[in-house]
Amino acid sequence: MKILLLSHSPNDPDGGASRIYHLLTRELTERGHEVDVRHQEDYGVPAGRLPRLLVERTAMPQWLSRAAVRARPEAHDVVMSSSGMAYPLFQRLRATPGPRPALVSHVHGLAIYDHGVTLAEARLGHFPASPAYRLVTAPFADRWEYRGVAAADVTVVQNLRDLGQLKPRGEITYIPAAVHPEHLAESADIRPLDQRAPGQLLWFGTWETRKGAWYIPAAFRMLRAVRPDARLLVGGTGKSQEEIAGHFAPEDRDAVTVLPRVSRAEQIRLMNESQVFLFPSLSEGFGLALPEAMCFGLAAVTTLVGFGADHLTDRVDARVVLATSEHIGRALIDLVQDDDARQRMATRGRELARSFTPERMVDGYEQLFARLAGSRTAAV
């Protein structure tokens, strides 16, 4: 098959959205398919921060669709793009007489749910939502995503919430994401669970509304009230120690270590040293950081979104709780104080997480693409 993948995200093999395209390109190419993948850098988006943001927020579908013509999409069997960013291209291809490629819309996680929690958190006074976000960013992204679903032959989703929401709008296929192959390889042999730093918690994520950041300081205070030796490592925030630690109670700040940037090798080292992984997100399309940490034997405290909602069972392979400081704090206390329960959940969670392999994910896409390409052969 000839497959064209159009990613609107910057080219980043470690980035959540871009990572899917990198894994698909590598695995499908190894299986003998011809894959052409384009990223944001390939569309001539302005380099300056403000011009780039204006394109991303107000005109990315039009920009991507114009640039994608150079890739000759009509010469491919399948064209896939995410978040509705190729809906103008899809509409043109559908309107062109004669054979055309199969059109696949990919949803990493419906933006409308992200926007809902962002506005709710603003109403609660936790994080602000700017007028530009309320008037432009949120409504534009929602509109593009639904137009992408309408213009596609099939839409791929990564979680059951999106599956249920989009079923009335067309043909929807559910294909979960995959743990990165390097994490799978490195987690084949992990540090024994009883040899890790007592009470050490780990969290990877940007310090923002959607990731549930507001609820972490109060939950950590609850834990430290009964386990004063507990520590929290925060990685990948993009912010300084002072910026993040300032959100915590004064008596907890020395127990918080902030790592603004974390390499994959550093992630692996920290996961082998820690006991518990925090994943308090309010909205997720899948949440790759969670199963990747669980692969290394970290017992998880997570919320009812993405991977946690679809695949985990509370008190069996993780603690799955509501996104409040009280629920998260009590779950942390339970895990840190009960060694047997923590290790039992960590072991079961690790077995489950390691089943989300790239081969499993790519099998789903390959089967879908083959079916669609076959059905388009005689299309007119």
Secondary structure by P-SEA (a helix, b strand, c coil): cbbbbbbccccccccaaaaaaaaaaaaaaaabbbbbbbccccccccccaaaaaaaacccaaaaaaaaacccccccccbbbbccccaaaaaaaaaaccccccbbbbbbcccaaaaaaaaaaaaaaccccccccccccaaaaaaaaaaaaaaaccbbbbccaaaaaacccccbbbbbbbbccaaaaaaacccccccccccbbbbbbccccccccccccaaaaaaaaaccccbbbbbcccccccccccccccccccccccccccccaaaaaaaaaaccbbbbbcccccccaaaaaaaaaccccccccccccccccccccccccccccaaaaaaaaaaaaacaaaaaaaaaaaaaaaaaccaaaaaaaaaaaaaaaaaaacccc
